[in-house]
Amino acid sequence: MNLILIGYMASGKSTIGNYLAKVLNYSFIDLDNYIEKKENLSVKEIFSQKGEIYFRKLENTALKEIVNNRENYVLSLGGGTPCFYDTMEWLKSKTNTKTIYLNVNLNVLTQRLLKDNKRPLISHLNDEDDIKEFIAKHLFERSYFYNMADVKINASERIEDIAEKIILKLF
């Protein structure tokens, strides 16, 4: 079974995905890192040089490459990936793939992103209220797609506990 982690930026997809992959003896793939290696540019550089639409097309192509050609992996998607190109419907059509929504509350996301404002979508924001408002708006827009996941997990706990919940729900 292949596991795909979705959720907002700073929800812990890469951290939990890496840990979960080790526990399951799976490979771990971070979609943003995969794209950066293929393009030889950072996500931030892709956004600034070529724009978000170009990035979203790359993201969709890379996702399909991985899902169609690999087995036994944990894949961490970017926060916006599920929201474009009918991605969630496509992933749900894959029989050996399960999507997991790592749900983290607004206050926790705000505090995490205040410490990490190098992300392309929020790099222009510095004020806590502005970041919180931006996240709240995005969560509202994206929740429809996130909630299509096969499994929903509260990801505000310890990494080990989150991984254990995922394993219990899927295996």
Summary of the structure (lengths in Angstrom):
residues: 171
radius of gyration: 15.3
end to end distance: 9.2
largest distance: 43.4
contacts: 525
relative contact order: 0.21
helix: 56%
strand: 14%
